[in-house]
Amino acid sequence: MLDSLRIQLPIAQERITAIGYHATGTEALALDPIGTQANAGVFSRLFQKLLGDESSGLKYYLLDGGVGPETGGLDIGAPADTDVYAPVDGTVIAISDQILNGRKYGVRIDIQPSGNPGYVVALSDLRPDPSLDVGTTVAAANSKIGRVMDVTSVEQAGLARFTQDRGQHVHLEVHPAASMTQP
């Protein structure tokens, strides 16, 4: 969640290996996690258990590193080639190459949410669906936008500490629309 913007998981829940939040830059806005922090300290876990704050059943991890808000970036772990769906209803406003170590590894897809034009939801670490173009209207949890790409050969995934694989994931951030520049 971010204010009134509800963000759906872009991966089918049965395919998710882990969910992790981390700092990702000063332009990313802090997301409000839903669920329980799985790597919280003993007192935090006890407090959550006493209050019964586990309504969604989702568990997430806070990952180390980065700058900016500690929940500014969201990594949703899933095996490579898993389908990725739009996390919000909206319009694709940009599809740009993702460059890691000087080489192209998939794309970044920017979606402007319907009803929340002040935000842009950005997804990366994926291969775009061939039918996706700038201007395409997408529906949350229904419109396939791509597939998880394995970038673990060039990027060490913090999520790997909590999965049984190398930490393949799709990365999600939300930015103020005013801070975005078109590629």
Secondary structure, 3 states (H helix, E strand, C coil): CECCECCCCCCCHHHCCEEEEECCCCCCCCCCCCCEECCCCHHHHHHHHHHCCCCCCCEEEECCCCCCCCCCEEEEECCCCCEEECCCCEEEEEEEEEEECCEEEEEEEEEEECCCCCEEEEEEEEEECCCCCCCCEECCCCCEEEEECCCCCCCCCHHHHHCCCCCCEEEEEEEEHHHCCCC
